[in-house]
Amino acid sequence: MLEKLFRLSENQTTVRREFIAGLTTFLTMAYIIFVQPTVLSQDFTGNPTGLDFGAILLATCLASALGCALMGLYAGYPIALAPGMGENFFFISVIMALTALGLPHPWRIALGIVFFAGVLFVILSFFGARQAVIDTLSPAMKNAIAVGIGLLIAFIGLKNSGIIVANAVTGVSLTPHLFSRDIAIFFFGLGVTTAFQAYRIRGAIVWGILAGLLLALILGEISWSGKILGLPEIKQNAIFEMDLRNALLPACIPFIIVFLFMDFFDTTGTLIAVAKQAGIMKNNEMPRAKQALLADALAGVGGACFGTSTITSYIESAAGVQQGGRTGLTALTAGGFFILAIFFSPLIGLVGQHLAITAPALVIVGILMAQNIKEIDWDDLSESIPSFLIILGIPLTYSIADGIALGLLAYPAIKILCGKSKDVKWPMYLVALLLIAYFLFIRPKI
């Protein structure tokens, strides 16, 4: 049945390989199960948002499982979905803005805003608007997106490990505590992963994560109560609690547009990067792109219904692809683990407790994705300059959407200056104009 459904032989993979890939992907993104409730349950000043911690944990697992199932069964891509980092912090900003306006139950209105943004995602995906943007991008731009996301993933890994820390003067810097236990856990996991990769041992990234977990337990950096089974405690239900009427107030429309912008380009970048790494992209085109985009959009709507912020495709899926994941069975497996996490929250929490445990996986994947840089024609300035802006923009803005926007704004202008305007397809001009309008009239007011 699995062979027929996912065409495993055709994609040169096996059930075991897809299972390991799905587990790898899940482990690298399991942190979201515990980060999401922490982020959404209180605002930036420490005040409660009204969303219950347990309800958000449940919503995160259910919505992620739904997104993974849609992507795996409908689109057939080895890409897992979960609440987007970045979108969740903007969600809190929306709640705080709605609170300042004196609107009742701001968290319910914010969920309504996410719901309508998701509906717009579905409409744009159904009519092919998002696929048109993907098809319009040149091969150099697509490779640049993969490289830029790779650098972002590696940067997140180094930041999670504690090697890179915030600096008031330079923005970021090397930690002054380079021989701390956190760094030891990171380098131990990185060493195990690298050695297993070098000897082509399957599941190298999973073994690296388990090695880091073992050392963290030995060093006492994480604590385990001994409990394995446990359900989240829910005090306030969040399922189908969105306020759709107030979400359409004039003051809320800009928020809907921002969520639309963020998910549009986050998903586009992630799909391109992971598809290239998996070898799915053929002749600069993504097969079943419409299905993948629709799956992502529908998951966004489902996330709002369950009671969490925007669900989007995860760049951590590249870790599973590196372990051999090639079909939707990888995504479906990751989704299954999200369901299991509801019942095994104490056990899953061990990995999510300490970000240094999964940091090596992100660094390794980032390095592998950066290899796409050799596919860019650096002699053609009309391609290399916009590509470089994307490569540098994604990690430095800490946003896939903003980094891609830099390149998309520059691309048509540089092509015209280089006398190669005929290389630019009309959708690219339209996207550039929409981005200009967004940055001029909408974003400054948020």
N, C-alpha and C positions, 0 to 999 in steps of 0.2 A: 504493500500500500504506500509506504514512504517513498519507494523507488518511483512509483507511478506519479505520485503527487509532486515530488520535488526533483525528479529526473537526476538522481544522484550520480549515476554512471556517466550520463552526458556531461555533467559538470565535474567529473573526475574527483568525486569525493565519496565518503562513506557515512553511515549513520554514526559510527563512533567518532569520526573526525568532526562531524557537525555538532555532536553533543559536547565535545571538548571545546569547540569554538564558542558555542552558546554559553557554556559555563565560564569561559575566559571573559567573554564580553560582560556577562552578569557581574563577575567579581570586580571588574575594573570600574563598573558604574554602580555597585551596590551602595556606595556612600550616599547616593541620592535618597535612599530610603530613610536615612536618619538626618541628612542635611536639610531636606525639604521641610519636614515638620518643624525643625528648629528655626528655619528662615521665615516660614509663613505664620508661625504662631505668635510672633511678636514683631513690632515695628523697629525702626532704627533707634528709637529712644528707649526701647525696652518695654514699652507698653503692649499689652495683649491686643491682637488684631480682632479677636472674636473667633478665629478658626482654632479648633481643638487639635492638640498635638496628635492624639491617637487617630482622629478622623483624617488628618492629613496623611499620616503614615499609611492608613488603609487605602485612601484615595490614590496615593503615589503608586502602591503595588498594583491596584486594580487597573488604573489608567495605563500604567506601563505595560502590563500584561496584555491589555486590549490593543495598544499600539503595536507591540511585537507580533501579536497574532495577525493583525491586519497586514503588516508589512511582510510577514512570512508566508501567509496563505494567499493573499490577494496579489501582492507584487512579486513575491519570490526572492526578495533581497535579504542578504545576511546582516541586516541593520536593525538594531534594537532601538526602542524609543522610551523616553522617560521625561519628567518635567525638566525643562531647559534651565541650565544655570545662566543667569543673566536675566532671563524672562521672569524668574521667581523674585529677584531683587526689584525689578521694575514693578512687579505686582504689588510689592509692599509700598513702593512709592505712590502707586495709584490709590491704595487704601488710605494712606496718609493724606493725599490730596483730597479725596472724597470726604474724609473726616473733617478737614479744614473747611470744606464747603457746608458742613452741617447736615450731610445726607444721612438717612438712617441705615444702619447695618451696612457699612461700607464694604465689608468683605463679601457680602452677597452681591452687591453691585459689581464689584471687581470680577467675580466669577461670571457674571452676566456679560461683562465686557470681553472676557476671554472667550465666552461662548460665541458671541457675534463675530469676533475676529476669526474664530475657527470656521464659522459658516462662510465668511468671505474667502478663507483659504480653500474651502471645498469648491466654491464657485469658480475661482481662478484656476484651480487645478483641473476641474471638469472641462472647462473650455480651452484648456491648453495654454493658458497665459504663462504659467510657470515653466512648462516644458519649452515654450518658445524662447525664453531667456536662456535656458540650458543649451538649446540647439544653436543659439546665436553666438555663444562664447567660442572663441578660437581655441585650438588645441593648446597654445601657450598659456592662455588665461586659465584653462581647466587644470593644467599642470601646476600653475602658480597657486591656485586654490588648494590643491593637495599639499604642496610644500608649505604654504602659510599655515594650514591647519596642523600639519605635522610639527611645525615650530611651536604653535600654540599648545599642542598636546604635551610636547616635551617641556615647555615652560611651566605648564600646570604641574607636571610631574616633579620638576625641580623645586617648585614652590611648595607643593605638598610634602616633599621630603624634608623641607626646612633648610635646604642648601641656599636657596634664594629667599631673601627677606626684604621687607619694605624698608625704604630709606627716605627720610624727609628731604634730603638734598638731591639725590640722584634718581629717586623713584624706587629703584631696587638695587641690591648689592649682595655680595657673598656674606653668609652668616659668620659672625665672629666665633661661633661655637661649632667649628667644623668636625670636632671629635666627640660630639654628643651621641647619646643612644639612638636618637631618631636617625641621624646620619648613618650610624652603624647598621641599623635595620635596612635603610635604603640601599646601601652599597652591598650588603649581604644578599638581598633579594636581586639586585642588579647583576651581581656576580654569578649567582645560580642561573638566572635567566640567560645570561650571555653564554655561559658554558654549555647549557642544554641546547641553545640555539646553534652554537658552533658544531656540536655533535649531532645536530638534526634530530633531537629527541622530541617526539610529539608532546604537546602540552607544556612547552618550556615556560611560557608566561604563567600558567597556573602553578607550576612547580616553584617558580620564583615568588609568587604571592604566598604560597604555603610556607616557603622557607622564611620569608619575612614575618609571617604570623607566628611561626614557632619561636623565632628569636625574640619577638616582641613579648611573648608569654614568658620566656626564660628571663628576660631582663626586667620583667614586671611593669612594662610600659602599658599593657592593657590588662584589665581584670576580667575574669570570667566567674560568674556565680555558680557555674556547674549546671545551670538550667539549659535545656535544649529546646523544649516546647514552650510557647507562650504567645498569646494573642494581644494585640494592642488594646489598651483601655480607651474607650470612646465616651466622652462626656457630652459632646454636642455634635449631632449629625451634620454632615456637610453634603451628602448626596442629594442632588436635585434641589439644592437650596439657593441657586442663583436668582438674582433679582433682574429679570429681563426688561421690565418696564423702565426702571430708572437707569438701566445701562444704556438706553437710547437717548438720554438727555443730551442737549447740545454740548455740555461741559465734558461728556464722556466720549464723544466722537473722536477727538484727537488720540485718546488712549487706545481706542480700537485700531486706529491707523498705525500707531507705533508697534503694537503687538503684531499686526499684519506684516509690517516691514521687517521686524526682527526675525520672525519665523520664516518668512519668504526666503531670505538670504541665508539664514542659518541652515535651513534644510537643503537648499540648493547646493551650498558649499559642501555639506556633509555627504550628500548623495554622490556628488562628483568625485570627491576625494576617496571615499570607500569603494565606489564602483571601479575607479582606476586601479586601486590596489588589488582588488579581487579579480581584475582582468575581465570584468563584465562589460566595460565600455568597448564598443567596436566601431571603428571608422569615425571616431569622435562623436558617437551617438550612444545614448543610454537606452537599451531595450527596456520596455515596460516602464518608461519614465513616468507616464501618466498615472499608472497604477500605484507606483511608489509615492508620488506626490499626493495622490488622493488618500492613500493609507495614512500618510503623515497628517493631512488636513483633518480627516475624520477622527484621528486619535486626539487632535486638539479639541474638537467638540466634545468627545467623550471625557477628556480630562476635566473640563469645566463642569460637566454633569456629575462626575464623581466627587468634585470638590477640591481641585488643585489647579495650579497655574499651567500655562501652555505646555503641552506634550510635544516633543520634537525629536527628530532623529539624532542619535548620539554619536559623537566623534569617537568615543571609546569602542564602537563597533569594529574599528580598524584592528583592535587587539584580537578579536575573534577571527577576523579575516586572515590575520597573520598566522593563526593556528590552523588554517585550512578551511575555514567556513566559506562556502560558496553559494549556498541556497537559503531559501526561506526557513529551512529546518533549524538553522543557527538562531534566527530571530525567535522562532517558536520555542526553542529550548530556553533561551534567555527569559522569555515571557513566563514559561513554566516555573522558573526559579523565583520570579517575582511573586507568583502565587504562593509558592512554598514559603517564601520569606514571611508571609503573614502569620504562619503557624510556627515558624522557627526564628522569630525575631531575636531572641537572646543569642542564638548561634551565629546568625548572619551579622549581628551587631559586632562580633569580634573583628571582622574585616573592616566594617565601617567605622569602628572606633578610632583607628589610627591611619591617617592618610598616607603615611610613609610606607605602609605595607603594599599598597597598589601603585605607588609612585614609579617604581622601576618599570612596570608594564607600560606606563604612559611614555616614559622616556624612550624605551626601545621602539615602540610603535612610531613615535615622532621621528626618530632617526630613519626608520625604514620608509616613511612617507616622504621625507625630504629628498629621497633619491630621485624623485620626479623632476628635480631642478635641471638635470642633464638633458631633459626632453625639450627645454625652452631654447629657441633660437636667439641667443644673446646678441648676435650681429645685427638683427633687425630691431632697431630702436622703437619702431612703432608697436612692436609686440613686447619687447623686453622691459620698457619703462613702465607700462601699466601692470605688467606681471610682477615687476619688482615692488611696486606700490602695494600690491595685494600681499605678496610674501612678507613684506615688512609690516604692513598695516594690520594684518590679522592678529599677530602676537602683541604688537605694541598698543593697539587699542583694546586688547583683550576681548575682541568681538569679531566673530566670523562675518557678521552682517556689515559692520562698519569697515572692516578691511576690504571686503569685496566691493563695497560702495566706492572706495577710493579708486580702485582700478576701473570700475565701470564708468565713473565720471571722467577719468583721464583718457580712456581708450578712444572714443570718437574724436576728441579734441586733438590728440597726438596723431591719429591717423590723418586728419585733415592737414595738420601742419607738415606732415611728411609726404603729402601729396598722394595719399593712399585711401582717400575717402570711399572709393568703390569697394574696398574690403569690408566696410562696415555695413551690416544689414540693418534695415530700418527699425526693427525692434530695439536695437542697441541705442539709437537716438532717442526713442521714446522712453526707455528706461533711464537714460541720463537726464532727460527733462523732468521726469517724475522725481528723481533723486534730488535734483536742484530745488524743486518746489518743496519737497519734504524738508530738506535742511534749512531752507529759507523761512518757511511759513509755519511748519508744524513742530519740528523738533525743538526750536528755541523756546516754545511756549510750554513744554512739558516739564 
